[in-house]
Structure formats: C-alpha cells, structure tokens
Amino acid sequence: MNVSESSTNKIPTEALTPIQWAEKACETLMAKFEPELLPPERFHYHQGVFLSGMEKVWRLTQKEQYFDYIKRWVDSHILVDGSVLKCKTDELDDIQPGVLLFTLYEQTGDERYKKALYNLVPLLKSWETNQSGGFWHKGHYPNQMWLDGLYMAGPIAVQFGKTFGESDYFDMMAYQAILMEKHTKDPDTGLLYHGWDETKATNWSDPVTGLAPEFWGRAIGWYPVALLEMFDHLPEDHKDKKTLTTILQDLLIALTKYQDPDTGLWFQVVDKGHLSDNWLENSCSSLFVQAIAKAVRLGYLDDKYLEYAWKGYQGVIDTLKFDENGNVLIGNICIGTGIGDYAHYIARPTSENDLHGAGAFILMCAEMSQAAK
C-alpha cells in the first residue's frame, strides 16, 4: 500500500475518500485556529479561499460545525451596519472573502450580510483601471493586471449580479476575463503569463508586450477556477458565455500537456519542468485538478479529461504527511508571491497548511468527491 506518513503516525493515504480528505484538512485547521484568529489579521483572500472550500464541504456534508466556523470568522469582521473591519478597499485580494456573505445571507436572512456585500462589490464600479479598462490588482500597483485578480473579483461580482438583479456586473467581469486572456495568453503553449502591465513601466514587464516573464502555476490556477465559479451564476445566454467557455477549454487542455507524467503534479513554473531546480507545487496542482474535474462535471470538457484530474489528485495525496496527533500536513505550497523572473519563483519558500494552499486542497477534494460519484 502506498503510505504517506510521519515517523510517529501512520495513516494510509488510500484509506480516505476525497470528501474525508477535505474534512480532515478543515478539521486540522479548525483545531489550530479559532475562526476569529485566522491569519492574517484582516479581511483577506487567504481566509476567504480556505473558508470557500469549507463552505463547499458544508454543502456536501451538511455538518453544521463548518457553517458555524465560517459564520464566526465573518462575524468577527462585519459590523451591524455592514461595514467591514480591516479591509484594504483598493486591493482585489480583500474583496474576495465577501463571497462568503451570500450563503450567510441566504441561510440567516440577516441584513448586515447584504449591507456588507453592498459595501464591497460596488467598489468595483469605480475601481482604478488601465487604459484598456482592466482592473489594477492593487492600488499601489498602478496598471498591473494579475491573473489572480479574476478569482478575487469575478465570482463575487457575478453572484452579486444574479442575487440582487444587477446584471451590469455580468458584463463587467466577462470583460475583465476576456481582456486578461487576450493580453496574457501565449500562442505557443496556450498558457497565461502571471500578469500584464499595459504601460510597460514595472520592473518585471516585457518592454514590448508588458507581460510578466513566466507562467506561474498558482496564478494560472486561479483563473479557470474563477471562470467556473462565475459560470455558476452567469446566465447561460450571456453574450460572452461562448467566448469564455472556449477560453476555459483551451487553457485546461493546454495544462494537461504540462502535467508531470511521474507524479501527476504540476511545476511551480509550469512550462519548465525540465529544469533541475524547478519543483512540484501542490496549490497549483490542486487548483488545476479542481478546474478540470469541475469542467468535466459541468460538460465543458470531455469525460476523458478526468484521468488527468484523478492522476493529479492522487499526486497531491501522495505528498501528504501527518503530525503526531494525526493532523494532515499539506506541504509544497508556495507562499504568497509577487511577479518576477524564473529565479524569483524558484527561490520562493514553501509552507505547510498555508491557508490559500489548504483552501486549494479542500476545493480540489470537494470537487473530486463529486467526480467519485
């Protein structure tokens, strides 16, 4: 039997189902952090990604401890009037956790969750943009569009549009997705560069194209995951749905060509697996698996692509370790990073159970539990 283990605790990695792995990851982090103490100490996507994964686990299992944990975290940041504590309102990263408010509003009817959504999402209508209308990733990163940004703003805006009948958000986020792909897609590999600066003023931007120099795994991962979250709420007859569907299909099919045949994982810099200092990274692998499996489930990809998802899923599971208490340790997660060159990405430290990496893992396991059916 293939066993991933610490020296003190043996747990066969084949013994748990995907949803059980998702629950184990949730429970490991719940045991480590009271929800009010989840880092960092602000309303931020690190917690948002993790809790978005937990929300999917709650929907699949209906176990109230997950809903209660999410609610406690949100309630520690949302005041009675719907204002959001410690939120950087010029950074897309701090808009993303608002996606948790929809379920809380749906389940409780508490108006402060709706008020909070109206405090967050309409910020996008006056967001700083480049000359082409693309969102700046952060206020202090003028004109920089990052792939990550679609995950931070796309799903919450499209769900807001559907929930509250404000359809202009559909057009807004479809435009952002299409603009990003138009400028970051590499015609040879089919992959997307990490970012694009239309002014070509940043130290990382190509002087001719304004593009970032590399295909960084996790940034690419956010993009199809975001598209599929948007598709959950975007009208099927929306004028851009066909274009967005083709973008999704092309990217996911391109990614299958870069899956490591030995492990099923993907590399930190996706297209350079042949370089000896490149390394296999779990958060991007988890996001790619989640997106491929969800695309198959929803009919955007042929069933044959599930084999790539299962191979990637097993590759991540095979890396897991456990502490002396039986808590799962998800390693090989690149810590947060800005845009840089190959050496920059390769030198980034890794962590265990980093929230956005654990969140990616939980999202993957929740989706694979549906593939298993």
N, C-alpha and C positions, 0 to 999 in steps of 0.2 A: 504493500500500500504506500502511496505517495504521502509522506508526512512532513508537515512544516511544524517545527516545534522549537521551544526554548529548551535550555538544558534542564529546566526544572518542571516543565509541564508539557505533556504530550497530548495533542489534540489532532486527530486525523483530519486533514483538510477536506477529505471527501465525505466526512460524516454529516455535514450540514447542507441544507438546501440553500438556494440563493436568498430567500426571504429570511432564513435563520441567520445567514451571514450579515444581512442588513441589520437585523435586530441586535446581533452581537456587537456590531460596531456602534449602533445607537447606545446600547446599554453600557459599553465601555466608556464612552464619553459622558454619559449621564452620571456614571459613578465618579468620574473625575471632576466634573464641573456642576455646581448648582447652576441652573439656567441663567440667573442674574449675573453670574461671574464668567460667562463665556467670553474669551478674549476675541478681539481687542475691546477696550472699554468704550465702544461707541457702536452706533447703528451701522453695520458694515457687512459686506458680502461674505466674509469668512463664516460668520454665524448664519447668514442667510442661505448659503449653499448647503451647509450641514443640516439646517432645520428644514429646508425644502426637501432634502432626501428623507428626513424623518417624517415629514408630512405625507409623503408617498407611502412610507411604511405604515403610518397610521391608517391611511385609506385602505390599504390591502389587508391589514390585520384587525382594525377597529379596536386596538388596545389603547385605552384612554390615557395611559401614562405618557404616551407620546404627544397626544394633543395637549395635555396639561403642561408638559415641559415647554413646548413651543409657546403656549399662551403666557407662561410665566416670563419667558425671555422677552416677548413682545411687550407685555405689560410693564416691564421694568424700563422700557424706553418710550412709551406712548402716554402722554398726559391726557387728562379728561377732555381738554379742548382739541385733542387730536394733534397737538404739536409733538415733534419728535426730538428727544434729547440726544445731544452729542452726535449730530448728523452733519456731515460736510455736504452742503447742498449744491456744491459746484463739482462734485465728483460722482460719476455714474456708479462707482462701487458702493456708494452709500444710499443709492436709490433701490438697489436690488432687494434688500430684505423686506421691503414693503410688499413683495409678492405674498408674504405670509398673512397679510391682513385680510385677504379675500376669504379664506377659509374661516378665520375667526369671526368675520362679519356675518358670513353665511350661517355659521353654527350658533352664534350668540345673539345676533341682531343688535349688538352694542354699536351705537352710532359713532363712538370715538374712533373705531377702526375705519369707518367710511371717511370721517373727517381727516384722519391721518393720510389716507390714500389721496384725498383732495389737497392735502398739504404737500405731497410728494410728486405725484405724477404730472400735474400741470406745470411743474418746474421745467419739464422738457419743452414746453411751448416757447420758452424764452431762453433755451439753452444756447450757450456760445457755440458757434459753428464756423467751419472753414468756408471758403468762398463758394464751394460746391454744396453747402448746406449740411455737411457732415458734422456730427456731434464731436466736440472736443472731449477727450476721455476724462480730463480733469481741468479745473480752471487754471492751474499753474502749468499745464502742458498745452500751450496755445496751438491750435490747428492739428493736433495729433489725434488721429483715429486709431483705436486699437481694436483688434478682433474681439477681445474680452468684453468690450462695451455693449455688444449686441445682447449678450446674456444679462448684463446689468440693467438694461433699459427695455429691451424688446418684449419679453414675456409680461412684465408688469404693465406696460403701456397697452399692449393688445388686450390683455384680460380686463384692464380698466375700461377700454373702449367697449368691449362686449357687455360687461357687467352694468355699466352706467349709461349705455346708449350713446357713447361719444365716438362715432366711427372715424373721426379725423385721425385718431391715434393709429388706426389700421394703416392708413396711407403713410403716416409719419414713419412708422417703424419698418414698413416694407421698403420705403425709400432708403432708410439707413442701411438695411441689409444689402440691398442691391448695389448701392454706392460703394460700400465696403468691398464686396466681392469684385466689382468691376475694377477697382484700383489695386487690390492685393493679390488677385489670382495670377499664378504663374502658368503660362500656357503649356509649358513642357511637362511639369509634374502634376498639374491640377491642384496643387496645394496653395494655401493662402499665407502670405507673409504676415508677421506679427502685427505690423502697423503701417501707417501711411501718413506722411506729412506733406500736404499739398504745397506748402511754402518751401519745402526742402531746407528748412532752417535748423533742424535739430542735428545733434552730432551723429545720430545713427542713420539719418535719411540719405538715400542714394541721391547724388547731386542732379541726376537726370530724371529719375522717376519719383523720388521722395519716399521710396519704400524702405522698410526695415530690411536688414541683411539676411535674416534667417527665417526658417519655418519652425517656430517654437511649438512644441506639442500641445501644452495645455491651452494656449491661446486659440489654436485651431479647434480644440475640443469644445470650447465654449460656444463656438459659432453654430455648429449643427444642433447641439443640444438646445440652444436658444431658438433656432428656427422651428424645431419640433414643438417646443413649448408654445411658441406663437401660433403654430398650426392648430393647437388645441382650442384656440379661441378665434382665430381669423376666419371670416366667412369663406365657405368653400368657393363661392363665386366672386371673390375679390379679384380685381383686375390684375393684381400682381402674383396671385397664388401659383399660376403655372410657371412663371419665371422663377419664383422662389423654390418651387419643387425641383426644377431642373438644377438649380444651384446646389440644393441639398444632395440630390442623387449623384451629381458629378463629383462633389467633394468626398462623399463617403466611399464611392467606388475607387477614387484615387487613393484614399487612405489604405484600402486593403492591400495595395501594392507595396506598402512600406511596413507591413506587419512583419515582425521578426519570425521567420519560419520555425526557429528552435523553441522559443518561449511563448509565442503568441502575443508578446508585448510590443509596444512602440517606443522609439527612442526619444530622448529629450529634444534633440534636433532631428526632426522626423526623417529627413531625406539623407542623413549622413551616418547611417548605421554601420557603414564600412570603416569608419574611423575608430581607432582603438580607444580613444579617450571619451567617446560618446557613451551614453549609458541609458539603460532601460528605465522608464519612468512610469510610476503607477497611476498618477492622477490623469494624465492624458490618455493612457490606455483605458482607464475606467470610463472616461467620457466618450471615447471612440466606440467602445463596446455598447454603452448605453444608447448612443445615437443610432448605430447600425441596427441594434435589436428593435428599438422603437420604430425606426423607419420600416423595417420588415413587418412589424405588428400592424402598422397603420397602412400598409400597402404601397409605400413609396419605393421599396426595394423588393426584389425577388427573394423568395424564401431561401435560395441558395446562399445568400449572404449571411445567414445565421451561423454558418460554420465558422466564419471569421469572428463573430461575436462570442461564440462558445469557446473558441481557442483563446481569445483574449481574456475572457472571464477566468478560465482555468489558469492562465498565465499569472494573473493577479493573485488568485487564491494560492497558487504555489509559492508566492513570496511571503505569505503571512507568517508571523511569529506570535508568540503568546508570552505574557508575563507570568509570574508565579501564582497570580490569582486567577489565571485563565482569561484575562482580558486580551482582546485581539490587538496586535500591533501591526498597523499598516505602514510600511516603510517605503523607501524610494520615492518620496514625494518631494518634488522641487518646492522650496519655499517661494514666497511671492517674489516676483522679479519684474524689473522694467525691461525696456527694449535694448538690445545690444548685439554685439557680434557673436560669432561661434564661441570664442573663448569665454565670453561673458556667461552664456548659458551653461556651458560645460562646468564652469567653476562654481555655479550656484550650489549652496549647501542643500542637503536633504533633511527631512524630519520624519518623525513617526507621529501618526494620528493628527497631523496638521489639519485644521478644520476644513479647509477647502479641499484637501486631498481625501479626507474621510468622507466629506459630503459627496465627492465624485464617486467614491467606492459605494456608498449607500445608494446613490442614484442608479449605478450600474446593477447592483444586486436586486433592487426593487424591480427594475425592468426585466432582468433575466428571470426573475420569479414568474413573470408573465410569459416569457418565452418558454419556460419549462412546462407550461400548461398546454 
